[in-house]
Amino acid sequence: KSHYVTPRHTVVEAADKIMLELDERLTQLRSVDKLVEAQRLGERVRYDSEMMRELGYCNGIENYSRYLSGRPPGDPPPTLFDYLPDDALLVIDESHVTVPQIGGMYKGDRSRKETLVEYGFRLPSALDNRPLRFDEWEGLAPQMIFVSATPSKYEAANEGQVVEQVVRPTGLLDPEIEVRPALNQVDDVLSEIKRCAAANERILITVLTKRMAEDLTDYLAEHSVRVRYLHSDIDTVERVEIIRDLRLGEFDVLVGINLLREGLDMPEVSLVAIFDADKEGFLRSDTSLIQTIGRSARHVRGKAILYADKITGSMRRAIDETERRRAKQVEHNRLNGLTPVGITKSVTDIMEGAYAGQGKTKRGKKVAEGLGRYVLDEPPVAIRDIAKELKRLDEKMYQHARNLEFEEAAQVRDEIGKLRERSLAS
């Protein structure tokens, strides 16, 4: 029920201290006529205290962690950073988004807990069950390396030495950038899609809202474009499957909002189209633009089109930075006689982080295994046997799912789809 390992005498002492705090808090609430809140808090804390005395734990016991660990009020919580040696090295990947989240964790948690305390759901001591504050984290963090294509002001203010990784062993260049009028952006991108699809290349389109993503997807589908959209309503596993299908060529165009950024490595993508690039804001900041443009940097013919009626400051900074890097790469290739070569990356690689499989488990090892043999690779079967085969595969898929073998279940699902297509064609 709980992984909090505490001796019984400590739990009993904590329960006594919790009841003392409860008496103080109830007096405060009643003094300002918050009778409902006082009743709610009294019932919950007395029940929790009784559970701790009788069973050694209660639901939400982490909210009493200050008493269980013997910390004074306001002290930082124990974390893994307390166990790092003095000469440890901390590497922060995508630091421009990771570092702000450290401060954001504390503020978000504090805001939520203050509401719970105010309305009598928790004691004030629950505020000490929290993440580290940013200043506390800075005091604990060892020497750090910030890794980012778009460092923020914090990294610039705390830099000791800047090392630029601009040139690539394959000689690949940052994408060419074009700015085109936003007036005809839909029709223009449609012509670009047809050109890229004919060359078996993939296209990413980023828009500003979910509604725009869905409407654009519908419009492109009506014009015989193989397209799907990606936004926050789609869960993580399905999101990974969509990206895998894009790389496999199941469709050619992926429309997204703010998900086509850090961490997406798709060598097949040759074109990134950014709609309404001149609409200043979070989604069109210089950092966002550089990250989005970089999604086509893995392709030999990488290109980014910014649809805008004017060039904003963010656009100018993003364009200048990309062109600066591209100029360095071109010069490096010229001096070393390099010809850009596209990278080849296994499609199964993108699935590695999608599921919670441990590296030493049977399930974790299977992530890197090759795809199973598809039914279509086997000799033809009679139409009457297809229904039986579909039923068998369906049962097999659900069996894998029940065993949490999601990779195998996905492979069987693909087999079922191929077999159904075949039965329809017959």
TAKA-V560673 format. One record per helix or strand. SS is the DSSP state (helix for helix, strand for strand). FROM is the first residue (numbers start at 1). LEN is the number of residues. If there is no record, write none. Layout:
SS_FROM_LEN ; SS_FROM_LEN
This chain:
helix_8_24 ; helix_35_21 ; helix_61_9 ; helix_80_4 ; strand_89_5 ; helix_95_24 ; helix_124_5 ; helix_134_7 ; strand_143_5 ; helix_153_5 ; strand_176_5 ; helix_185_14 ; strand_202_5 ; helix_210_13 ; strand_227_4 ; helix_236_13 ; strand_253_4 ; strand_269_6 ; helix_282_3 ; helix_286_11 ; strand_303_5 ; helix_313_24 ; helix_347_5 ; helix_362_5 ; helix_375_3 ; helix_383_20 ; helix_406_20
